[in-house]
Amino acid sequence: MIYLIIGISVLLIIGLIIFLYLENNWLDIDRYEYYADVDHCVRICQISDLHSKEFGRNNHKLILAIEKINPNIIIYTGDMVHSQKDDFNISLSLMKALSKYKSFFVTGNHEERMSENKKNEYLKKIEESGVMVLNNNQYVYGDILIRGISNAKKYDDLSPYFKLKKEECSLSILLAHQPELFGYYNDDIIFSGHAHGGQFRFFGHGLYAPEQGLFPKYTSGEYKEDNKRMYVSRGLGGKDFPFRVFNRPHIIVLDIIPKK
């Protein structure tokens, strides 16, 4: 009997290890469509909250997955590094490997935790890798306005965003790391991350997210409010607490399609 119990225990432990490995390394790609007054289809791929995690050597699995998506635009919505102790090579090498795609970046709370000198050094290297930093700035991509804000925790942090002169375009997109300020954003489409899917997900709902607390409202996928839509990535990494449960690493793909 003791050997049976030991055998079952070993199998359960092995099963748990396999489950946790898949939950933390098996990419989940969610696809959405948005119809707008644009001339051409535009495919956007969102990468968020990498936290210096690697999917295969030099992130080749992640790179291959994105190449299969074949986006027109890649957006990085913050926390690509875990802390200022990182050497930044993981995130920078990923951005450089994907630099053939038009790419935009905004900071998350982990980038903003760096010293000013360290952060500026990192942002400079991002731009050298071929990615445009959109902290409190904007860029016109055809008939789409792409705007970005640096990590904002509260309404007062949005002051630089509200001061931006909004260019006249058919569609406006905002890159904003923190989703809990959704009600204050005034663009058509918002891309956010930060919530890590609520870390543990049960029946489609997260358990806990920074700034949102227990049973957070904005953790994964598409949200609608008035005429706005927000897409929240569950992110790819998370080293503060490395285990994700029913919450696989997440990439969002949005196809913007011309209205007929």
Protein Blocks (a to p, Z undefined) as FASTA:
>chain_A
ZZmmmmmmmmmmmmmmmmmmmmmmpccddddddddddfbdcdddddehklopaedehhlm
mmmmmmmnopabdcdeejkbfbfkbgolmmmmmmmmmmmpccdddddfklmmpcfklmmm
mmmmmmmnopacfehiaddehjaccddddddfbfklmmmmmmpccdddfbdcdddfblkl
mmmpccfbdcdehknnnopagehiafbdghklgaifblghjddehjbccdddebjbdfkb
mcdghiacddddddddddZZ
